[in-house]
Amino acid sequence: MPEQGSDILCLASDYMEGAHPAIIDALVRTNRERTSGYGTDGHSERARTLIRAACECPDADVFFLTGGTQTNVTVIGTALAPWQGVVAAQSGHVSVHEAGAIERGGHKVIELPATLGKIGARQVEACVEVWENDVNRDHMVMPGMVYISQPTEYGTLYSLAELEGLSEVCHRHGMKLYVDGARLAYALAADENDVTLADLARLCDAFCIGGTKCGALFGEAVVIPVHDSIPHFFTQLKQHGALFAKGRILGLQFEVMFEDGLYERIGRSAVEAACRIREALVERGYELYFDTPTNQTFVMLDDQRLEELGRRVEMDFWERIGEGRTVMRIATSWATTPEDVTRLVAAL
């Protein structure tokens, strides 16, 4: 990590900065307000109203949590029965980068091979049929939920048709569909995206709208489209240590992001910056590991280029792929400026 004041350009992740200025202004402006706690304040309620309107789902339950892993653990842990597990891509966040948090809560992650971070309806169907047709299934973990993220860990997107297919399979087999939207702003803003918030509300049993990686200081909004379909969720938040006493701080941030389209604008500027970066990489002879339509870019670098570029740009290590080559991730965010992109292009 570069020291403060370093000239290195930081593009390793999309949560390295604080928060969008509009959120900071609102927090300062309301700092001395005295409100009730645990998300029962007026700012949180208005944020819920705005989110319900954006999702075209007036009866949805909306809760505000502080972080992504906490959100996944809480939703999965409260929606599943003790004998059930959650189906996810091998590359999924709950499978790889949550330190076994789901398993620690008592639920197995049932991994499926992924293609560019995605799993498909046929894979899920086959997984469920294996369990249903096994005479020893009472000795096995029952698939009870499918977890996906939009966008995926690889910055790729599920299409509306793919999401509809997953939803149909899940609900035909009595399973729940949960979408992790930690970077949802960047999915909604991508040119090739055809999935809306209303689609998520129509097709999913629960999904989250990410704030931490999308302009907030911290925070995720959990949307449960069918009221009380996860019973006593508020109480279970408390049991999971996920009920934030100063809930106004969470609700206020989502109120700001959803009252005038800020959430969409944040996503769009980051995606546009990433597109410029990918174009510059290709023009200068760099090879993309795969193409992505969102704010994450994956580039293959030989050892010499990695050393040279690494002196000027902080990137995120992704994986070693042999032959002296490494895949590095470049991530833009709400805070990425046109000047940042220009500096990166010059570094290339």
N, C-alpha and C positions, 0 to 999 in steps of 0.2 A: 504494500500500500504506500503510495507516495506521501511524503510529508506535506503538511500544510504550507502553502506558498510555492510548492514545486511547479515547474513549468510543464510537467507531464500532463497529457490530456486523458482524463478519466472517463472511459466508456466501458467499464467492466460489467456494470449492472444498471438497473433502472430504479434503484432505491438508495443511491449514494448521497443524494441531496436531501435537504430538509422537506419543505412543502411548498406548493404553489403560493405565490404572494397573496392571492385572494383569500386563501385559507388562513395564512398568518395574520392578515389584516382582520379577518373575522374573529379569530381567537383573541387578538389584542382588544378589539372593540368590545367584546363580550366578557372580558376577563373578570370583571367585578360582579357579574350577574350571579345571583344566588338562585339556584334551581334545584328541583328534586333530583335524586340520583338514579342510577341503574337504567338510564335510557327512558325515563318517564317524563322528561322535560319537554318543553315546547319545541325546541330546535330539533330534537330527535323525532318528535311526532311529525313535524313538517317534512323532515327528510324522508320519513316513511311514506308520507302522502305523495311526495315528488317521485320516489322510486316506484311506488305502485302505479302512478300515472305513466311513467316511462315504460313500465312492463305491461301496461294495459291489463292489470290484474288488481282490481280494487279491493279484493278480500285477502290478499297475500299477507302472511306474517313476515315482518322484517325485523331482524335483530342485528345489532352492531357489536362486533368483536374486535380484538386488537391486532391479531396476526394470522398469517396463513396456516401454519401448522396447527395452531390452536383451533382455528375454524374447522379444518379437516377432521381433526380428532373429535371435536364436539359433534359435528354433523353426523359423521359416520358412527360414532359411539352411541348416539341417541337414536338414530334411525334404524339400526340393526338390532335384531334379537341376539341373545348371547351365543346361539349356535350357528350364526350366519357369518359369512365373510364378504369382502368387497373385491370385485373383479377390477383389475387395473392393468394398464400397459406396463411392461417391464421397465420402461423408461419413465413411468409416471412419478410425480413428486412423492406420492405416498409410498411408492415402491423403493425409491432411491435416496432421496434427500430429506427424509423426516426422521432419520435415526431410529426406525422401528417404532415410532410413536403409536401407530395404529395397532400394531401387535401388542404393544405394552398395555393398551386399553382392552385387550382381550379379543380382538377381531383379526383374523388372518387376512392378509393381502394375497389374493389369488391372481398370479401374474400371467398375462398373455403376451406373446411376441407382438411387437409393434412395428409398423411401417411408418417411418418418419414421425414417430411419437404417437401414432393413432392406432386404435383397435376398431374392428368392424362388427356389424350386427351378426354376421355369420359366425365369427369367432365366439361371440358371446353365446349364441344359440348352441354351438357345439359344446362349449364349456358346461352349460346348464344340462344339456342332454346326457353328458357323461355322468353327471351327478344323479339325474333322474333315473337313469337306466342301470345304475350300479346296485346290485342286491345288497351290498354292504354300506349303502349310503348313510345309514344311521350312525356309522362310525366315522363319517366324513363331515367336513365343514360345508354347509349349504351356501351356494352363491345367493346373496340377498340384495346386492347392490352393484351397480357399475359406476366406477369413478372415471371421469375423463377431465381434461383441462382444456380450456378455450382461451387463448391459443395453447398448444401443447408445449412441452419442454423444449421442443425443437423449433418453436415459432411458427408451426404449421397450424392450419385451421380445419376444423370439421365443417363440412358443408351442411346446408339445411337437410339435404337428402340423407346424408350419413347420420345426422342427429335424429331425424325421424325414424330411420331404421333401428337405431339403438333404442329409442324410446318404445317402439312397437314391440321389440323382442323383450325388453325388460318388463313391460306391463302385461304382456301375454303370459309371462312366467311368474308374475307376482313379485318382481324385483323393483327396486327403486333406482332411479337415474339421478346422479349427483354430478354437477359440473363445477369444477374449480375455476373461477374467473379471476385469479390473482392478477392477471394482465389483461383483463377483459376490455379495457379501454382501447388497447392496441389491436385487438381482434375486431371490435366494432368499426374501427377506423380504416381497416385494410380494404383496398380496392376490390379484392376478390371475395370478400366476406358477403354471405347472403343470409346470415343468422342475426336476428334482432333480439333485443331484450324480451319482446313479446313472444317470440318463438321459444326462448328458453323457459319462460313462464308457462307456456302451453305444453311443452314436451318433457320438462324435468320435474322431479319431486322436490328438488332443492338445488339452488345454485348460489354462488357468492359473487359479489361485485367487488373487485379488488380496489383498495385505496392505497395501501402501502407502496405498491409499485406504480401507482397511477396518479401521483400528485399529492396524496395526503401525508401528514406526518406519520401516521399509522392508522390502521383500521380496515376492516372488511365488513361488508354488508351481506348478511345471509338472507336470502329470499326463499320462503316456503310458500309456493303458490296456493296450495289448498289449506285454508285456515285450520289450524290445530291438527294437521295430519301427522305431525310429530308431537304427540301429547306432552304437555308440561315442559316445553322446551326451555322456558325461562328458568324453571327450577333446575333443570339439568345443566343449563349454563352455569349456575351457581355451583353445582356439584363438580363440574369440570374446571373450576377456577377461572371461568371465562366471562364472568359477569363483572363489568367495569363499573366501579362506584361512581366515578365522575363521567357518567355516560354522555353528558352534554358535549364533551370534547370530541367524542366519536360522531355523535349525531350532527353536530354543527358542521363538521368537515364534509359530510355527505350532503347536507343541506346546500352548502356552497357549490359543490360539484354538480348538483342536479337542478339548481334553480334557474340557470340560464344557458345550459348546454356546455358548461365548462368541461365536463367529463369527456364529451365527444371531441372537443377542441384539443384537449391534452393529448388524446390518442392520435389525432390526425397529425399534429406537428411532429410527434416522435416517429410516426410511420414515414412521413415525407422525408425526414432526415435520414432514416435508414435506407430508403430507396436511393437517395443520392449517394450514400456511402457504397451501396452494392454496385451501383453503376460505375463509380470511380474505381472500385477494386477490379471489376472485370476489364475496364478500359486499360488499366495498367498491368494487366497480365496476371493478376492474382486469381486463384481458383477457389470458388465457393464450394464448401462441403456439400451443400444442397441449397436450393433457392427457398427463400421464405418471404411471405408477404407482410410480415408484421415488424416489430421493432428490434428483433434479434437477427444478427447476421453471423454466420459461421464460415470462417475462412481457413483454408489450409496453408500453413507456412512451413517452409523448410527451416532448419536450425539457424541458418545465417539470417534469413529475413525475420525470424522470430526475435532474434537478439537485437537486430537493428531497429525494428519497429517498436519493440518493447521498451527501448530507451525513451521513446517519445509518446507512446500511447499505452495506457493501462487497459489491457483486455482480460477476459476471463478464460482460464484454462478449461477446455472441454474434454479432449481425449488425445492420446497418442495413437497414431494410425500406422506406425511403422515406416520404414525407409527414411528415417530422419525427419518425419513430418508430424506436425502437431495441429490439431484443430483448436482455434481460439474463437471465443465469442465476443462480438462487439454489440453492445446494447445501448440504444438511445432511450431518452425519456422525455417527460414534459420540459425538463430543464436544458435539453440539448439545443444549442443555438445555431444559426447559420454560420457563425464564426467558428464554432466547434467543428462543423463539417468541413469548412475551408481548411482549418488547421490539420485535420486528419488527411485530407486529400494532399496537402503539401507534404505531410510526413510520408505518404506513399511514394 
